[in-house]
């Protein structure tokens, strides 16, 4: 891979730091008028998701990371791995539990996910911002509660639990914001 | 393609025009002569932390000035008296929220002022332009002690490395003493000054005196240099000027040794500047102030791009 110098550090650039693939989030140039220039850089470790802050001497460089974001369709899990497929090439990718992380609770068959490949293997999986899922279990709704607000927990087909308005019933399909884990609305069609 | 539209709002353009008028009025009322000097010269500076932009001109290369210091001192040597200049200066690779490789500098010189008289004049200027802030003077060492609890003059390289690692986590390897002091100052001291209003820092270590005279009656030896910080932003740098040509030549040679060690190109020492210093410059103080940063501070702008008609990425 090519090396990138601090002045090429831009948000989104993928580099290797301490042997881990990272994505640059921020790069701040810091220099006294008479003195050494530094770059204060925020990077996200693409494996752990942790944000690192690191200071470099301006002009230092890091090796680029062989990292690619691809859109893949979720197929199934064999209990150990989560299998995704490229909808164009039909190429299969197996993601570990670590790579899937919290996204596991939003995994729905035939849905498309952004998968980050490092040296060809998945290291992280990001759910679409909104996803439609069916409610498998929730307390019965109360008639006449549509205007009052108030909420109750509902379990979805994926196992995720979200808070829904009281008028929503078991078996309904709802739209959820995966970033906040919050109920958005009833699905457009159920 | 970059955006063709300006990076500054029209209000910022108006504020810049007003600021330039106010600066000129301040110096005119004090009978300081406005001058203009060339931007392209046959020599640049030897400073190991400043890289010039070099322009191919016929028959030789020329350096875009990194500040108007040398030419203005040649005017002083020729008997100009008190002078000021508002001009562009250029520094390769300096780009960020507080940097633009092409920037506007205000530089002025006052005969017979020492650095404390010059600090008062900077404070008077800022009193007009950035009201309600108040100002204080700190010695470099006291500030280091207060914020980092370390004696910056005597701490060993290992101790400075330990303080920096403790505060900042992983730090770059192989920093020399001055680079470590710069790291600690920019990463720990400057952010702490963000709520202090106007702070003048004085008595820099001799190794960071730049072109200020050394105060030989002081122990440890310090340079008569000051920096002005406003809300934690480095705004101005001034010297009670070193006017000894032999001493200046030694410092330029030291700069070049540092450049060699760092693997940087050695720069020619400006013979015209040294000749002027040898002919004699009257005792004086000088200061350079970042006009774009001053405007950003006045407007509360988060980035220099907000106060430049077109920032580096748009031109």
Interface residues (C-beta under 8 A of the other chain):
Chain A: X7 X28 X29 X30 X31 X32 X33 X34 X35 X36 X37 X38 X40 X53 X54 X55 X56 X57 X58 X60
Chain B: X47 X49 X50 X93 X94 X95 X96 X97 X98 X99 X168 X169 X170 X171 X172 X175 X178 X179 X181 X182 X183 X185 X186 X187 X208 X210 X227 X234 X237 X288
